Each structure stands twice: as C-alpha cells, then as structure tokens.
Amino acid sequence: MNILVADGDSDHAGKLAECVQKMGHYAFVADTIEAACDIAKQTRTDLAFVSWELPGGPGFSVLGSLQAATPGILCVALAGQNERERELLARKHGVIAYICKPAEEKIIRAIIGCVQRRKSPTR
C-alpha cells in the first residue's frame, strides 16, 4: 500500500514512516498541507496519517482535499493530546481512527492491518 505520513514533526514522521516501511509498504512523508495533497495526487495513496497540528492549517482541513485527490483514501488523525471535541470533529471529517502522538508501533500496525483487510479484493 501507499501510505502518506503528513506531520510537521520530522522526528515523529520519520519514526512512523520507518514503521510503515518495516511492514513492507511505501511511505511518503509530507510536512505541510500542500505537500500532503501533492503526494496524495501523485501516488494514489491508500492510507494517510495526518497530524492535527500540520503546518499550513489544521490537519483536518486537508482531509477533504485528500479524499477528492484520491478517492477511497482512508485517513487517521494524529493529535498531540486526546480531546473529545477534536476527536468528534475529526470523525465528522471521515477519519477512521484518532490517535495520540507519539503513535505506538503496535497501534500503527493494527490500523494498517485493518486497512489492508478492508481494501483486500477478496472481500
């Protein structure tokens, strides 16, 4: 799968991309909203991990653009803290999960596994 990591925190983005690659997937890293949209258009992204604190505006503002650029893309919101109001807003924008940073590898693996099963042509 092609997986986008959109996060202004380069350390966190790098660790998340490394986890994605260890699972045998392609990881594309963006540090701004504009870069995230460009990558999604160019790579036919299957899954995007999008930081709430993405430079260029709140991360949720890019979700509609990502979904328009790549029909069928699934998005996960990354947040620095767990706030119920933020989670509800993220869910209204169609995210499949809302997780706090730093993202634990076992959670990332579980999300990617679920997405793989969901996108499997044998379903």
N, CA, C and O atoms as a DFTB+ gen file, in Angstrom:
492 C
 N C O
     1  1       0.843      -1.183       0.000
     2  2       0.000       0.000       0.000
     3  2       0.882       1.238       0.000
     4  3       2.021       1.211       0.467
     5  1       0.339       2.315      -0.528
     6  2       0.977       3.623      -0.464
     7  2       0.405       4.355       0.744
     8  3      -0.805       4.558       0.846
     9  1       1.288       4.746       1.653
    10  2       0.847       5.367       2.899
    11  2       1.519       6.723       3.066
    12  3       2.742       6.840       3.001
    13  1       0.703       7.736       3.281
    14  2       1.164       9.102       3.480
    15  2       1.256       9.399       4.970
    16  3       0.345       9.083       5.736
    17  1       2.362      10.008       5.370
    18  2       2.542      10.484       6.734
    19  2       2.670      12.003       6.632
    20  3       3.689      12.518       6.172
    21  1       1.639      12.709       7.062
    22  2       1.630      14.169       6.988
    23  2       1.768      14.715       8.407
    24  3       0.813      14.720       9.184
    25  1       2.979      15.174       8.727
    26  2       3.257      15.617      10.092
    27  2       4.388      16.638      10.058
    28  3       5.428      16.392       9.448
    29  1       4.195      17.766      10.701
    30  2       5.214      18.790      10.775
    31  2       6.353      18.444      11.719
    32  3       7.396      19.096      11.692
    33  1       6.171      17.431      12.552
    34  2       7.210      16.962      13.475
    35  2       8.045      15.915      12.735
    36  3       7.637      14.760      12.610
    37  1       9.212      16.327      12.251
    38  2      10.014      15.434      11.410
    39  2      10.461      14.166      12.127
    40  3      10.564      13.112      11.500
    41  1      10.728      14.247      13.425
    42  2      11.126      13.050      14.175
    43  2       9.982      12.037      14.217
    44  3      10.182      10.853      13.944
    45  1       8.791      12.508      14.559
    46  2       7.640      11.613      14.620
    47  2       7.312      11.057      13.236
    48  3       7.034       9.867      13.095
    49  1       7.345      11.914      12.218
    50  2       7.051      11.472      10.855
    51  2       8.042      10.402      10.409
    52  3       7.659       9.421       9.771
    53  1       9.306      10.592      10.742
    54  2      10.328       9.624      10.360
    55  2      10.124       8.271      11.023
    56  3      10.269       7.232      10.379
    57  1       9.788       8.281      12.305
    58  2       9.542       7.029      13.016
    59  2       8.314       6.314      12.469
    60  3       8.310       5.091      12.327
    61  1       7.288       7.071      12.166
    62  2       6.062       6.483      11.617
    63  2       6.322       5.912      10.223
    64  3       5.864       4.815       9.905
    65  1       7.056       6.652       9.397
    66  2       7.392       6.170       8.044
    67  2       8.242       4.902       8.123
    68  3       8.061       3.982       7.325
    69  1       9.161       4.853       9.074
    70  2      10.003       3.666       9.255
    71  2       9.146       2.449       9.609
    72  3       9.379       1.355       9.095
    73  1       8.176       2.634      10.469
    74  2       7.270       1.550      10.853
    75  2       6.498       1.051       9.629
    76  3       6.355      -0.154       9.425
    77  1       6.009       1.974       8.830
    78  2       5.265       1.634       7.608
    79  2       6.144       0.812       6.667
    80  3       5.709      -0.201       6.120
    81  1       7.373       1.257       6.490
    82  2       8.287       0.560       5.587
    83  2       8.661      -0.821       6.109
    84  3       8.802      -1.759       5.324
    85  1       8.825      -0.957       7.421
    86  2       9.133      -2.266       8.007
    87  2       8.022      -3.270       7.730
    88  3       8.262      -4.476       7.679
    89  1       6.808      -2.764       7.551
    90  2       5.679      -3.647       7.258
    91  2       5.575      -3.963       5.762
    92  3       4.675      -4.691       5.344
    93  1       6.491      -3.418       4.958
    94  2       6.525      -3.719       3.535
    95  2       5.708      -2.770       2.665
    96  3       5.391      -3.098       1.522
    97  1       5.370      -1.614       3.187
    98  2       4.574      -0.646       2.431
    99  2       5.443       0.541       2.026
   100  3       6.544       0.723       2.545
   101  1       4.941       1.336       1.104
   102  2       5.619       2.554       0.684
   103  2       5.169       3.693       1.579
   104  3       3.972       3.891       1.790
   105  1       6.130       4.444       2.107
   106  2       5.824       5.585       2.972
   107  2       6.250       6.872       2.274
   108  3       7.363       6.980       1.760
   109  1       5.354       7.831       2.266
   110  2       5.614       9.142       1.696
   111  2       5.380      10.162       2.802
   112  3       4.324      10.157       3.435
   113  1       6.351      11.037       3.042
   114  2       6.272      11.991       4.140
   115  2       6.045      13.397       3.611
   116  3       6.715      13.838       2.677
   117  1       5.096      14.093       4.218
   118  2       4.817      15.492       3.902
   119  2       4.850      16.290       5.196
   120  3       4.423      15.809       6.246
   121  1       5.359      17.508       5.112
   122  2       5.423      18.327       6.324
   123  2       4.498      19.540       6.269
   124  3       4.498      20.361       7.186
   125  1       3.710      19.658       5.200
   126  2       2.726      20.734       5.080
   127  2       1.464      20.195       4.415
   128  3       1.473      19.112       3.831
   129  1       0.392      20.952       4.509
   130  2      -0.863      20.565       3.850
   131  2      -0.667      20.478       2.342
   132  3      -1.124      19.529       1.705
   133  1       0.011      21.468       1.773
   134  2       0.217      21.490       0.322
   135  2       0.986      20.263      -0.148
   136  3       0.618      19.637      -1.142
   137  1       2.050      19.920       0.563
   138  2       2.847      18.748       0.195
   139  2       2.029      17.468       0.319
   140  3       2.153      16.568      -0.512
   141  1       1.195      17.382       1.351
   142  2       0.349      16.192       1.534
   143  2      -0.586      16.010       0.348
   144  3      -0.728      14.895      -0.156
   145  1      -1.222      17.076      -0.105
   146  2      -2.134      16.994      -1.243
   147  2      -1.396      16.598      -2.514
   148  3      -1.886      15.773      -3.285
   149  1      -0.220      17.179      -2.736
   150  2       0.570      16.840      -3.924
   151  2       0.958      15.367      -3.925
   152  3       0.825      14.690      -4.945
   153  1       1.431      14.873      -2.798
   154  2       1.840      13.466      -2.705
   155  2       0.648      12.548      -2.926
   156  3       0.759      11.556      -3.648
   157  1      -0.478      12.860      -2.323
   158  2      -1.667      12.009      -2.473
   159  2      -2.081      11.911      -3.939
   160  3      -2.447      10.833      -4.408
   161  1      -2.027      13.013      -4.655
   162  2      -2.393      13.020      -6.081
   163  2      -1.424      12.181      -6.902
   164  3      -1.835      11.447      -7.799
   165  1      -0.134      12.293      -6.592
   166  2       0.900      11.626      -7.379
   167  2       1.018      10.137      -7.094
   168  3       1.446       9.383      -7.967
   169  1       0.653       9.693      -5.902
   170  2       0.945       8.313      -5.505
   171  2      -0.274       7.412      -5.368
   172  3      -0.131       6.220      -5.096
   173  1      -1.471       7.965      -5.552
   174  2      -2.690       7.170      -5.327
   175  2      -2.630       6.542      -3.935
   176  3      -2.662       5.320      -3.787
   177  1      -2.545       7.380      -2.946
   178  2      -2.395       6.975      -1.554
   179  2      -3.600       6.163      -1.069
   180  3      -4.750       6.518      -1.328
   181  1      -3.316       5.080      -0.367
   182  2      -4.361       4.227       0.202
   183  2      -4.763       4.682       1.603
   184  3      -5.934       4.628       1.976
   185  1      -3.765       5.134       2.375
   186  2      -3.966       5.480       3.774
   187  2      -3.117       6.697       4.107
   188  3      -1.975       6.802       3.661
   189  1      -3.674       7.620       4.891
   190  2      -2.917       8.800       5.311
   191  2      -3.014       8.972       6.818
   192  3      -4.102       8.929       7.393
   193  1      -1.867       9.166       7.447
   194  2      -1.790       9.562       8.849
   195  2      -1.570      11.064       8.832
   196  3      -0.531      11.530       8.365
   197  1      -2.530      11.829       9.334
   198  2      -2.492      13.295       9.218
   199  2      -2.467      13.934      10.609
   200  3      -3.363      13.724      11.427
   201  1      -1.421      14.715      10.851
   202  2      -1.299      15.402      12.130
   203  2      -2.309      16.531      12.234
   204  3      -2.565      17.247      11.266
   205  1      -2.871      16.677      13.411
   206  2      -3.810      17.757      13.683
   207  2      -3.092      19.099      13.620
   208  3      -3.685      20.107      13.235
   209  1      -1.821      19.111      13.995
   210  2      -1.027      20.330      14.044
   211  2      -0.148      20.485      12.812
   212  3       1.014      20.874      12.934
   213  1      -0.666      20.193      11.647
   214  2       0.096      20.259      10.403
   215  2       0.305      21.711       9.971
   216  3      -0.650      22.487       9.940
   217  1       1.551      22.090       9.634
   218  2       1.786      23.454       9.152
   219  2       0.945      23.766       7.906
   220  3       0.784      22.926       7.021
   221  1       0.427      24.964       7.862
   222  2      -0.421      25.376       6.748
   223  2      -1.887      25.391       7.126
   224  3      -2.737      25.759       6.316
   225  1      -2.185      24.996       8.348
   226  2      -3.566      24.963       8.805
   227  2      -3.816      23.712       9.604
   228  3      -2.956      22.834       9.664
   229  1      -4.974      23.610      10.218
   230  2      -5.267      22.393      10.976
   231  2      -5.349      21.185      10.039
   232  3      -5.876      21.276       8.930
   233  1      -4.821      20.062      10.505
   234  2      -4.776      18.859       9.679
   235  2      -6.119      18.437       9.122
   236  3      -6.197      17.907       8.014
   237  1      -7.195      18.673       9.899
   238  2      -8.499      18.244       9.400
   239  2      -8.906      19.010       8.149
   240  3      -9.739      18.540       7.375
   241  1      -8.316      20.198       7.946
   242  2      -8.689      20.981       6.769
   243  2      -8.196      20.344       5.467
   244  3      -8.703      20.669       4.394
   245  1      -7.229      19.456       5.548
   246  2      -6.702      18.799       4.362
   247  2      -7.473      17.518       4.013
   248  3      -7.337      17.003       2.903
   249  1      -8.272      17.006       4.940
   250  2      -8.933      15.721       4.719
   251  2      -9.807      15.719       3.472
   252  3      -9.748      14.778       2.680
   253  1     -10.612      16.751       3.285
   254  2     -11.463      16.820       2.094
   255  2     -10.655      16.857       0.818
   256  3     -11.023      16.228      -0.175
   257  1      -9.551      17.592       0.836
   258  2      -8.680      17.664      -0.342
   259  2      -8.042      16.321      -0.642
   260  3      -7.943      15.916      -1.800
   261  1      -7.609      15.632       0.403
   262  2      -7.018      14.305       0.200
   263  2      -8.047      13.340      -0.379
   264  3      -7.748      12.573      -1.294
   265  1      -9.256      13.386       0.163
   266  2     -10.309      12.485      -0.307
   267  2     -10.712      12.810      -1.748
   268  3     -11.043      11.904      -2.512
   269  1     -10.687      14.080      -2.123
   270  2     -11.003      14.468      -3.505
   271  2      -9.878      14.061      -4.454
   272  3     -10.133      13.636      -5.580
   273  1      -8.632      14.193      -3.995
   274  2      -7.475      13.863      -4.831
   275  2      -7.332      12.364      -5.046
   276  3      -6.884      11.922      -6.104
   277  1      -7.711      11.589      -4.043
   278  2      -7.526      10.141      -4.091
   279  2      -8.790       9.460      -3.570
   280  3      -8.876       9.149      -2.382
   281  1      -9.763       9.228      -4.434
   282  2     -10.982       8.555      -3.972
   283  2     -10.651       7.213      -3.305
   284  3      -9.842       6.434      -3.808
   285  1     -11.286       6.971      -2.183
   286  2     -11.059       5.722      -1.462
   287  2      -9.963       5.809      -0.416
   288  3      -9.747       4.854       0.329
   289  1      -9.262       6.943      -0.345
   290  2      -8.220       7.091       0.677
   291  2      -8.861       7.037       2.065
   292  3      -9.949       7.571       2.281
   293  1      -8.179       6.395       2.985
   294  2      -8.624       6.344       4.369
   295  2      -7.656       7.181       5.191
   296  3      -6.451       7.161       4.942
   297  1      -8.171       7.913       6.165
   298  2      -7.342       8.832       6.942
   299  2      -7.414       8.540       8.436
   300  3      -8.456       8.164       8.974
   301  1      -6.271       8.728       9.080
   302  2      -6.133       8.594      10.529
   303  2      -5.643       9.941      11.046
   304  3      -4.676      10.490      10.517
   305  1      -6.294      10.476      12.069
   306  2      -5.883      11.740      12.671
   307  2      -4.851      11.478      13.762
   308  3      -5.020      10.582      14.590
   309  1      -3.782      12.269      13.754
   310  2      -2.754      12.219      14.790
   311  2      -2.864      13.498      15.606
   312  3      -2.896      14.593      15.043
   313  1      -2.922      13.371      16.915
   314  2      -3.067      14.552      17.768
   315  2      -2.069      14.524      18.905
   316  3      -1.666      13.460      19.375
   317  1      -1.680      15.704      19.338
   318  2      -0.749      15.820      20.453
   319  2      -1.393      15.505      21.787
   320  3      -0.709      15.166      22.752
   321  1      -2.709      15.616      21.836
   322  2      -3.432      15.317      23.070
   323  2      -4.813      14.775      22.732
   324  3      -5.352      15.017      21.651
   325  1      -5.361      14.048      23.669
   326  2      -6.672      13.452      23.442
   327  2      -7.748      14.403      23.959
   328  3      -7.936      14.568      25.164
   329  1      -8.438      15.015      23.019
   330  2      -9.546      15.900      23.361
   331  2     -10.789      15.415      22.640
   332  3     -10.785      15.242      21.421
   333  1     -11.835      15.200      23.387
   334  2     -13.076      14.642      22.820
   335  2     -13.634      15.510      21.690
   336  3     -14.096      14.983      20.678
   337  1     -13.595      16.829      21.854
   338  2     -14.124      17.716      20.817
   339  2     -13.348      17.593      19.516
   340  3     -13.933      17.582      18.433
   341  1     -12.019      17.500      19.627
   342  2     -11.188      17.322      18.429
   343  2     -11.486      15.986      17.757
   344  3     -11.585      15.893      16.533
   345  1     -11.624      14.965      18.579
   346  2     -11.913      13.643      18.009
   347  2     -13.245      13.657      17.265
   348  3     -13.343      13.117      16.163
   349  1     -14.256      14.261      17.850
   350  2     -15.561      14.331      17.183
   351  2     -15.474      15.104      15.872
   352  3     -16.089      14.712      14.881
   353  1     -14.719      16.193      15.858
   354  2     -14.539      16.965      14.633
   355  2     -13.812      16.137      13.581
   356  3     -14.184      16.148      12.408
   357  1     -12.777      15.420      14.001
   358  2     -12.036      14.565      13.074
   359  2     -12.942      13.480      12.500
   360  3     -12.886      13.190      11.305
   361  1     -13.765      12.888      13.337
   362  2     -14.685      11.842      12.869
   363  2     -15.703      12.408      11.874
   364  3     -16.076      11.735      10.913
   365  1     -16.148      13.648      12.110
   366  2     -17.071      14.288      11.160
   367  2     -16.427      14.473       9.794
   368  3     -17.114      14.524       8.774
   369  1     -15.098      14.574       9.783
   370  2     -14.366      14.725       8.531
   371  2     -13.962      13.369       7.942
   372  3     -13.207      13.318       6.971
   373  1     -14.455      12.282       8.519
   374  2     -14.291      10.966       7.910
   375  2     -13.069      10.166       8.304
   376  3     -12.739       9.200       7.617
   377  1     -12.379      10.520       9.379
   378  2     -11.222       9.705       9.756
   379  2     -11.693       8.352      10.295
   380  3     -12.781       8.228      10.858
   381  1     -10.845       7.352      10.106
   382  2     -11.197       6.013      10.595
   383  2     -10.655       5.770      11.998
   384  3     -11.088       4.848      12.688
   385  1      -9.689       6.616      12.419
   386  2      -9.126       6.488      13.767
   387  2      -8.542       7.829      14.188
   388  3      -8.141       8.646      13.358
   389  1      -8.506       8.029      15.489
   390  2      -7.945       9.238      16.096
   391  2      -6.978       8.759      17.154
   392  3      -7.392       8.164      18.149
   393  1      -5.680       9.011      16.952
   394  2      -4.688       8.517      17.899
   395  2      -3.781       9.648      18.361
   396  3      -3.575      10.634      17.654
   397  1      -3.244       9.481      19.568
   398  2      -2.355      10.487      20.149
   399  2      -0.901      10.183      19.806
   400  3      -0.492       9.026      19.717
   401  1      -0.134      11.252      19.617
   402  2       1.300      11.130      19.375
   403  2       2.026      11.089      20.719
   404  3       1.574      11.718      21.676
   405  1       3.114      10.382      20.810
   406  2       3.704       9.599      19.733
   407  2       2.909       8.319      19.493
   408  3       2.491       7.643      20.433
   409  1       2.713       8.008      18.239
   410  2       1.935       6.820      17.882
   411  2       2.725       5.561      18.212
   412  3       3.883       5.416      17.820
   413  1       2.089       4.667      18.929
   414  2       2.738       3.401      19.278
   415  2       2.759       2.486      18.066
   416  3       1.786       2.404      17.316
   417  1       3.878       1.801      17.884
   418  2       4.038       0.937      16.718
   419  2       2.947      -0.130      16.643
   420  3       2.462      -0.431      15.552
   421  1       2.553      -0.706      17.774
   422  2       1.528      -1.759      17.731
   423  2       0.188      -1.201      17.248
   424  3      -0.574      -1.910      16.590
   425  1      -0.101       0.050      17.565
   426  2      -1.353       0.662      17.099
   427  2      -1.274       0.928      15.598
   428  3      -2.233       0.679      14.869
   429  1      -0.137       1.433      15.142
   430  2       0.055       1.684      13.706
   431  2      -0.075       0.374      12.934
   432  3      -0.736       0.326      11.897
   433  1       0.548      -0.676      13.433
   434  2       0.472      -1.985      12.772
   435  2      -0.979      -2.488      12.723
   436  3      -1.417      -3.039      11.713
   437  1      -1.703      -2.296      13.804
   438  2      -3.100      -2.749      13.844
   439  2      -3.954      -1.969      12.840
   440  3      -4.781      -2.557      12.143
   441  1      -3.762      -0.675      12.764
   442  2      -4.525       0.146      11.819
   443  2      -4.211      -0.261      10.386
   444  3      -5.120      -0.432       9.573
   445  1      -2.928      -0.416      10.073
   446  2      -2.547      -0.810       8.712
   447  2      -3.110      -2.186       8.379
   448  3      -3.573      -2.405       7.260
   449  1      -3.077      -3.109       9.324
   450  2      -3.644      -4.433       9.100
   451  2      -5.135      -4.374       8.813
   452  3      -5.623      -5.068       7.922
   453  1      -5.855      -3.557       9.555
   454  2      -7.299      -3.391       9.323
   455  2      -7.573      -2.796       7.948
   456  3      -8.489      -3.227       7.248
   457  1      -6.778      -1.808       7.566
   458  2      -6.962      -1.174       6.252
   459  2      -6.661      -2.169       5.142
   460  3      -7.374      -2.212       4.139
   461  1      -5.616      -2.968       5.307
   462  2      -5.294      -3.987       4.305
   463  2      -6.466      -4.944       4.109
   464  3      -6.842      -5.257       2.979
   465  1      -7.033      -5.399       5.210
   466  2      -8.173      -6.320       5.107
   467  2      -9.370      -5.631       4.454
   468  3     -10.077      -6.236       3.648
   469  1      -9.589      -4.384       4.801
   470  2     -10.725      -3.611       4.264
   471  2     -10.572      -3.396       2.754
   472  3     -11.562      -3.419       2.022
   473  1      -9.354      -3.190       2.296
   474  2      -9.101      -2.908       0.884
   475  2      -8.816      -4.169       0.075
   476  3      -8.614      -4.091      -1.136
   477  1      -8.796      -5.318       0.722
   478  2      -8.495      -6.566       0.049
   479  2      -9.532      -6.870      -1.027
   480  3     -10.733      -6.796      -0.765
   481  1      -9.081      -7.214      -2.237
   482  2     -10.019      -7.504      -3.325
   483  2     -10.817      -8.791      -3.110
   484  3     -11.803      -9.032      -3.807
   485  1     -10.395      -9.618      -2.151
   486  2     -11.107     -10.883      -1.908
   487  2     -12.295     -10.722      -0.993
   488  3     -13.024     -11.686      -0.756
   489  1     -12.512      -9.517      -0.468
   490  2     -13.628      -9.288       0.455
   491  2     -14.912      -9.192      -0.293
   492  3     -15.967      -9.000       0.312
